[in-house]
Amino acid sequence: MEPTMPHDAVIIGGSYAGLSAAIQLVRARRRVLIIDDGKPRNRFAARAHGALGQDGRPGAEITAAARTQVAAYPTAAFRHVEAVDINAIKGGFEITLADGTRTSGRRLLLSQGVTDRLPELPGIHERWGRTVLHCPYCHGYEIGGGPIGVLGASAMSIHQALLIADWGQVTLFLNDVVQPTDEESRQLARRGVIVEPMPVTALEGDAPSLTGARLSDGRLVPLRALFLGVGVRQTGALAETLGCALDETPMGRIIRVDDFKQTTVPGVYAAGDVARMASNITLASADGVMAGIGMHRSLIEEEMA
């Protein structure tokens, strides 16, 4: 079929999910544009952990190597810019970029990630990704044991405290947000979790290091790290602009997709943190693979119709 658009697929978000989708498509000799603004969610963490074959490697190095591999294929193209608007047009989608230019493609993948919603607690932002963390599987081992805090943010904080007790002596700060049931209190006690009812007013130490949490009654609880089950929000409003259905989760809204990462809007796919509640490098990459395969299959079906 003669190409009527410059790209078979446009991928918005060139991190783990986006690049994993891209390599499936360029290996099928499809024309792919990856648009990325260079602000990955994990840019605050010094190193990535728990990803097979990449353990302990900085996230920026992982994505740089992946981009190099994708760029080796002649049908791959990159734009380092933010996508600010999308419109459905005949045969595909038109994307407006922050520099005022426009591009188009037959299929669209949303993999631009999400933004973590941190509470307005003094000392939290400058420690995010270093000693204030969200994933024990990604960073728990490196803490090396000792006193660890879990900051109450939602009912999920109780589950988080029970889990993180394998990595150190945990204090769960209820923070006027969490109220364990009697059964949950028994579970916390069995796991050796200390329950602290006094709210945390600030984090202290030479940032990004952490020495402890200051409480509203003036006490300082010594800590080596603090875990927080943060909520997230979609980065940008592209999914809403296109009319994609979103689902509410305990962590925030995610884009609804099927097994091949197709959204409720024909031709639009979503992969990675924008479309799942549980998040890490491996899961995002796996989502990208399925999205790439899904988009390739749909292109073939269109061409054979």
N, C-alpha and C positions, 0 to 999 in steps of 0.2 A: 504494500500500500504506500502511495506517495505521502511523505510527511507533510501535514498541513500545519504543524506547530513545531517550534524549535526543539521541544523536548518531549519525550515519551512520558517522563515523570519529573516533577519538581518536588524536592524534599526540603522542607523547612525545618532546620535543626540538624546540624552536622556533627552530632556526638555519637554515642554508642548505637542507639536505635537507628538514626538516620544513615550512618555509614554502613551499618550491617545490611540495611535495605538496599543501599546504593550498590554494594558490591554484587548482590544477587542480580541486579538489573543490568549493570554494565557487563557482567560476564555473559549475559544473554544478548549482548550487543545492542542494548537499548540506550537511547540518548537521555542522560540524566543530569539535572542541575541540582546541586546542593547549595542551599542558602543558609548561612550561619553567621550570627552576630558575635561569636567568640566569647559568650558568657555562659559556660556550662554550669549546671547546678553544683557540681562537686569541685568548683574552682577554689573553694575555701579550704579544702582538705589538702594536706601536704602529700599524702600518698593514698593509693587505692589498695584495699585488701579484700581477700576472699574471692577474687576473680582468678580462675584457673589459668596458670601460665603468665599471670600479670601481677602476682602478689607482691606488694611493697613498691610498686612502680608508680611514679606520679601520674595522675590522671591525664595531664597535658601531654605527657610522653606517649601514653597509650593512644590517644586520639590523633596525635601528630603522625605516628606510625601508620595508623589506619587510613588517614587521609592520603598519605604517600602511596599506599597500596591501591586505593581507589583511583587516584589521579593517574596511575600508570596505564589505565585503560583509556583508549582514545575517545570513547563516547561519554566520558565524565567531564563535568565542568563545575566550577565553584564560584560563588559570589560571597565575599565577606561583607555582609550588610544585613540590616534587619528588614524582614518582611512586615509591612504595616497594614496591608489590606489585600483582600482576595475577592474576586467576583467570578461566578460561573458564567462562561461564555460558550458559544457553539463549539462542541468538540472538546471542551476541557475547561481550563481555569486560567484567569489572568491575575498575576500577582504584582502588586505595587510595592516597590522597595523604598527604603528611607531616603535614598539619594534621588528620588523622583523618577527613576526609570521603571520600566515594566517588562515582565517576561510572561511566558505562558507555557502550559504543558497539558498533556492529555490526562494525566493522573496526578494526584496530589497526596503527599504524605505529610501529616503534622507530627513532628517529633521534636518540637522546640522546647520541651520540658516544662517544668513547673518552678514556681518561686516559693521558697519556704517562708512561712509567716511566723517570725520570731516574736515572742512577747516583749513588751517594753520594760525590760528589766535591766538596770544598770550593770554593765560588765558583760552582757551576753553577746552582743554583736561582735566585739573584737576577739572573742574566743570561739566563735562558731567554726566548726570543722576541725578544731585543734583540741580543745579540752571541753568544749560544749558540743555534744554529739547527738546523732539520732539513731545510729545503727550499731548495735554491739557486735554483729557479725563482721562489720567493716572495720571497727576500731577497738573493740573490747580487749583483745589480746594485748595490744600495745600499751594499755594502761598499766599492766603488770600487777594487778591486784591492789589491795588497799581500799580506802574509803571512796565510794562512788555514790553520787546523788542521782535521783530521778525526780525531775520537777513535774508536779502534778499539772496536767494540761487538759486531760479528758479522762473518761473511763478507761481508755486504752493505757493510761499510765500505770494502772495496777498490774496489768498483764506485763508491761515493760519491766516493772520492778521485779516481778517474779522471775522473769527470764534473765535479767542482768545479774541476779544474785550468783550466777555461775562465774562471774568475772571479778567479784570482790565483795566487800561488805557494803550493802546497799542501805541508804536512807531514802525513804520515799517522802518527799515534801508535799503534803496535801495542798498547800498554797491556796486555801479557801476555794478550791475547784473540785477536788476529788473527795469522795466520801465512801470508803469501803463498806461493803455489807459485812454482816457477822461472819459469813463463810469466807469472804475475801480476807478479812482480818486474820482468820485462822490460817489461811493459806500463806499469807505474808509472814506470820509468826513461824510457820514450819520451814519457810525458806530463810529464816534469820533476818528478814527485812525490818529495819527500824522505821517506825512511822512517826513523822514529825508534823504536828499540827500547826506550828507557828509558820506564818508566811515568810518567804525569802524576799528580802528587800534589795539585795545587791550581791554580786559576785566579786570576790577580792583576790588579789595576787598580781604579780607582774605579768600582764597579758602578753601573749596568749596563755601563759601558765595560769593555773588555778590553785589557790591555797584553801579556799573555803567559801561557804555561803553564809552571808550575814542575815540573821533573822530579825523579825520585827521587835523582839524583846531584847536585842543587843547581842545575843550569843553568836559566836562564829563556829559553824560546823565544818571541821576540816574535810576537804575533798581533793581527790586527784583528778576527777572528771565529773561532769554532770551530763546526764542523758535527758533528752527532751523529745517527746513524740509530737513534733510540730505539725500543724496543719499546713496545707499547700493551696496555692491558687494557680490557675492556668496562666502561663506567661503570654500576655496579650489576649486579644479577644477574637482570634481568627476562627476558632471553632464555632463560637456563637454567631459570628458574621455569616458563616456558611450555613447555619441552621442545624449543625450536628447536635444530636441528643447527648445530654450529659447526665451522669448518674451521681447521686450524693453518696459519699462514703464517710466514715469517721474521720478521715484525714482531709477531706475536701472533695470538690467535684472532679470527676474524670470523664473523658470522652467514651461513649459507649461504642464498642467494636465487637465484631464476630471473631471466629477462630482465625481468619486470615487478616484481621485488623481493619476490615472495612467498616466505616462508620455508617450512620443512618443516611448519609448523603452519598448517592452513587458517585463513584470515582474518587472519593475522598477517603483516605486511610489515616490511621493514627497509631503510633507505637511509642513505647517507652513510658516515662513517668506521666505523660499527659493522659494515658489510657489504662493505667493500672494503679492499685493502691500500694502493693509491695514493690519496692524499688531497689535495684542495685545494677551493677554493670552487666552481669550475666543475664539477668532477666530482660533488661532493656535491649541487649544485643539479640536475644532470642526473639523478642517481639519484632525487631527490625527484619530479621530473616523471614519471618512469616509474612510481614507486610510486603517485602520485596517479591516474594513468591506470589502473594495474592495479587499485587498490581500486574505482574507479568502475565499471570493467567487471564486477568480481565482484559488486558490488551489483546491477547491472542483471540479471546472470545469475540471481542469487538471486530477484529479484522476478519474473522471467519463468518460473521453474521451476514 
